[in-house]
Amino acid sequence: MSARIVLLLLLAVSTAGCTTPWTTQADTDEPPTTASTPVTPATDVTANGSQIRVEGGPIAADQGRLFQRIAQRRGVDVRPPERIQVIDPAEAESTAEPPEFLQLLGVHAPDSGLGLAGQTIGHDLVRINRSVATDPRIEGVLVHEYTHVIQNQRGATGTMFESGRMDAIPPFGVERPLLILTVREGAATYAADRYQRANTDTLPQGIRYERLYQRQDTAGGRYFVAPYRFGYRYVADRLAGNETVEAIYAQPPQSTEAIIHRYEPGAEPPANLTVDVTADQWEQRRRGRVGELGTRIALSASLNESQSSAGAAGWGNDALVTFQNGSAKGYVWIARWDDTANESEFRTALGTALDRQARRTATGWRDGDTAYRVRQGDARTTVVVVGPAAFARNATVELNQSVAVRGP
């Protein structure tokens, strides 16, 4: 996902088979509330010398004063967005898809799509779902989106890259975009949560996203909600230690493993893993990393939460190499684990997941045109090959001091 476009999931995200655009009060256990601010019609409001126009319908908040309040609390000199656009629920449905590699492991977007409560585009436009525009929790949604406005104006993602820690994560794959999104959404969810606790009677976003994550019954749903749930917990822990949000951007986590287990900055760095690639007919296209969170979500497509968490635990590092031959793609995934027991547990969990997703064959598994091979590379390394049958059959991986991958 582009760092310039950030989304706030409508916390009444429709689950598979459900078309309700947002959860009812009974679903969220939210206490009954009444709007604490008057409904603002579509108009211009001055804030910090600029105007925030509201287009498309009213919102139940003083949007200009609220932005000033958030900027002052952060102690930053920023411009408010130029406009807030209220949109119909049909326009607020996300069409985002999980990464293609995760899709091959059974992680698909929920059938009913994802409703968005808010969306920030750049630093000039905030879009709000009409379903929440006049709801009491609109202030929390606006605080979340205003935090993204501030992030975009101040270059939060760029600051994360300036630390040098992002350079160690290959740019393509699952981990790097998921890690960046988790930090950004964690900071926005934390800001909204703290504002709600101090100023409203609405259910704080930290609690709301925890409940929403637990209710997800698809891996795709967990993939989209995970950055909010895990990001909030990670940011809350770091800020509880007297750090600042800016310090988190300047010294971001090195992996999603650090986010899941809430490690101190610099603790548990990824294990050494060097991969050399050669290819014949298939061209190496990209390199990436799946990470512990991506691994957990992939396993959750076929396993329950405790099984998928245990199967991904002990992640040390991994490399995801993408090959291409014409329109066909193949993947080699090398996962390095903390110890032999973790490697064995992951390999067993992935085998069980593939047994439920695909048909077992003499050499691995087959699901339509996609073949899967899984083997132990050494005591701490698992090798996974995914792609067309010819690719899965002919791609080879050798482990010595480094990992040598040979494409067909």
N, C-alpha and C positions, 0 to 999 in steps of 0.2 A: 504494500500500500504506500502511496506517495506520502512523504512527510508533510506535504502541503495540504493534504485533504484528510481530515480526521473525522471519525464517526462516533457518535454516542448511540449505542443500541437502545432502542425502545425497550425499557425494562419489562414490558409486557411482551417480550419477543414471542411470536407465535411458534409453538412447538409443532412437530410433524403432525399433519392432518388437521391443524387448528387454523382458522382464518381470523380469529379475533385479533385486532391490531394492538391491543395492550391488555395486561392482566387486570382482573377486577380486584376490588379491595379485599375480597375473601382470599384471592390467590396470593396476595402479598402480605397479608396480616398488617396492613398499614392502618394506623389509628385514624378515626374519622377526623377530617380537618375542614376548615373553610379557608378560602383565599385570604391571606393576610395583607395583600396589596390590591388596590383597585385595578380593574381591567383597563389597560391602556389601549386606546383605539389605534388604528393605523395612522401614524403621525410622525413628526420629527421631534426628537428630544435632544437637547444639548448636553454634552458630557465632555469634559476636558477640552473645551473649545471646539469640539466637532459635533456632528449630528449623527444620531442613530435612527435611521428611518425604519419604521415597521410597515411591511407591505403584506398584503394578502389576508389580513384579519387581525383581530385584537390579541394581546397577550396579557396575562394577569400578573404583571410585574412592572416596576419602574426601571426599565432597562438601562437608562443612562446613569441613574444614581447607583444602581447595582454594579455596573462596570467600574465606576469611580471607586466604590468601596473595595472591590477585589484588587484593583491596581494599587490602591493605597496600602492595603494589607500586605501585599507582596513587596511594597516599597520600590516599584518600578515606574518609569516614565514611559507610558505607551499610549497609543491612540486607540480609541474604541473602534469597533467595526463600523463601516459606513451604513450597513443596513441589516435588518433581521427580516427574513422572508418566511412567512407562515405558509406551509404547503399541505396539500391534502395527503392523507395516509397512503394513497396509491402511489404518490410521487416519492414517498419516503421509504420505499422498500429497497433494501440492498440487493444488488445482483452479484456481489463479490463471491468468489469461489476459493476454496483452499488451494494450496499449491498442488501442481499436477502429481508430484510424487506421492503426496499424502492421499490423493484421490485413488491412486493405484492400490493403496493399502486400505481403502474403504472409507476414507474421510470425505464426505460430500456435504455440500450446503444443504440445510434443512429444506424439505420439499416445499414448505409454506413460505420460505424466504424469511428475511429478518427485517422487522420494522425498526426504523431509526427515530429516536426521540429528537435528536439534533445532529447537525452536520456543520462543521466549520470548513470553509474553503478559503485558503490563504489567510489573510488577516483583515479582509474587508466584508466578508459575507458569512452570516450565520443563518442556517435554515432550521426551522422548528416545525415538527409535526403538529398539525392542527389538533390532534388527539390530546396533546399535553399543553397546548398554548394557553388555555385558560384553566388548567388543572393546578391545584395547590403546589405540586412539585415542580412547576415551571421555573422557580427561582433556582433550584438545584441544577436543573438542566442548563440554564443560562450560565451559572457559575462554571459548570463543566466546560461549556463551549467557550466562554471567555478565557478560561485557562489555556485553551488551544490557540485562541487569538494571540495571547501573550507569548506562548511558545513559538508561534510562527513569526511574530515580529522580532523576537529576541534571538531567533535561530537556535532553539534548543537542540534540534537534531544535529546541526553543525557543531555545536559545543560537544556533543557526545563523540563525534568523529575526531575533533581536535585532541581529545584525550589519548588517541592512538589505540584505544582498546578495540574499537570496531575494526581496525585494520587486521587484527588477528582472526577475524571471522570471515571466511570466504563470502563474497557478496551475494551469491545465488544459493537458492535452497530455502530452507524453512527458518533457520535460527535467527539470522540477522534482522530481517524485517519484523519477525515476531518479538525479538528482544527490544528493538526500538519502539515498537507500538506499545509494548507492555509498560515501558518506563513512561511514555507520554500519557497513556490512558490511566496509569496508576496515579500520576501527579494530578490529572484532571479529576479523577474520581475522589482522591483524597481531599482536594479543595472543596468540591461540592459536598462531600460527607461532613466536613467540619463546619461549613456554612450552615447546612441543614440542622445539625445538632445544636448550634448556637442560636439560630434565628427562626426555625420553623418547627412544626410538629410532624413533618413528613418523614417517611422512612428514609434514613440516611443511605446514600448510594453504596457505601461499603457493605452494609448488611444486605441491601437489595441485590447486589451483584453476587454475593456469596450464595444467596438463596437461588438466584437464577441459574448459576453454574450447577448447583446440586440438582436442579430440576431438569437439566438437559438430558435427553434420552438418545441423542445422536452425537457421534464424534465431531461432525461438522458444527453442531451447536456449541460444543465445548471449545472448538478451535476459535470461534468468534467471540465467545464470552471470556475465555481464559485471560486475555490481556488486562481486562478490567478487574477480575477477581484476584489474580496473582500480583498484578501491578499495584493495586491498592495496598495489599498486605506488605509488599516490599517497601514501598514509599513510606508507609506509616511507620515501619520499623526503623528506617534510616532517620526519619524526622524525629522520632522519639529519642534518638541518640544525639539530639541537638545539632544535627546537620541541617542544611537548607536545601530547598529544591534545586537551586543553582549548583550546589555541590554534587547532587546526584547526577545532573547532566554532565558536569565536568569530570566526574569519576563514576561512570556507569558500571553496572555489573558486566562481568566478562562472559557470561553465559546465562541461559534460562535456568540452568541448574542452580546458579547463585540466587535467582529470583524465587524459585520454588522453595529452596531450603533457607532463604533469607540470610545468606552468608554476608559477613562483613566485606567491604571492598578489598579486593586483592586476595581473599581467602579462596582456597580450592581452585586454583587456576586449571584450565583444561590440560590433560596429559599430552605429552609430546606425541605427535602423529605426523609422519612424513609420507606423502603419497606421490609416487612417480607413475606417470601414465604414458602408454604408447598405444597406438591404434593403427589399423590397416584400412579396411573399408569404412569403418565407423569413425566419425570425427568427434574428438572430445570438444564439447561445447561449453560447458560451465562446470564450476565447482562450488559447492555450498556445504552447509552443515545442517543437520536435523535438530540436534540438541536434545536435552532431556525432556523439555516440555513437548516438543514435536513428536518425540518417540512415545511419550505417554499418551498423547492424543491419538497417534496412529494405532497403538494397541487397543485403545478404548473403542475403536470401531467394532471390535468383536468380543472384548473382555470387559468385565465390570471394573469399577474404579480402583478397588484394592488390587486386583490382578494387574491392571495396566500400570499403576503406580509402582508396584513391586517389580514388574518387568523392566521398567525404565530406571529404577534406582541403581546407584553405583555407576552412572554414566561418567566416563572420563573424557572422551572426545569422540568425534566422528568426522568422516569426510563423505560427501555425496558427490559423485562424479557423473555428469550427464553426457551421454553419447548421442549422436544423431547420424542417420543414414537416410538421406532424402527426407521424407516426412515422418519416418519411424524414429522413436526415441528409446533408449535403454539407460538403465541406471545401475551403478555399482555403489553400494553403501558399505563403508567399512566403519564399524563401531568398536572403540577401545573402551574397556571397562576397568573399574578399580581393582577387581580381583577375579579369580576363576569362578567363584560362586555367582557373582553378578553376571558374568558372561553366560554361564549356563542357564541362569534364570531368565535372561532376556531371550536367548535362543529357544528355550522351551515355550515361553509366552508367545513369541512370534509364530512358532510352529502351530500352537493351539489356535491362534487367531486365524492363520491361513487355512487350517483345517475347516474352520467355520465359514470362511469367505470363498474358498476355491476348492478345486478337486485335486486330491493328492495323486501324484504320478510317480514313476520309478525314479525320477531325478529331482523331484520337488513338488510344485503345485502348478495348476493351470486354471485360469479364469478367463474364458473366452480366448482372445488372441494374446493375452498376457501370461507369461510364465514366470515362476519365482523359484530361485534356488537359495538355500540358507545353509551355511556350514560354519564350523569353528575354524578360524584361521590359525590362532595359537591360543594359549591358555587364557588370554584376556581380550581376544579379538574375534568379532563375528563378521562374516562376509555375507552380504545379501545382494543378489543380482536380480533385477526386475526388468522385463521388457519382452519383445517378441521372442518366440521360442528359439530362433537361430541365435539371437544375441545372448539369451540366458544360457544356451548350451555352449557357446564358444568363448565368452568372456572369461578371462582367467585372472586370478589374484595370487601373488606370491608374497610371503612375509619373511623378511630377514631383518636387517637393521632398519629398513624402511619397508613400505608397502608398494609393491609393483603391480599396477593394474594394466592388463593388456586387453584392449578392445578387439572385437572380431576383425 
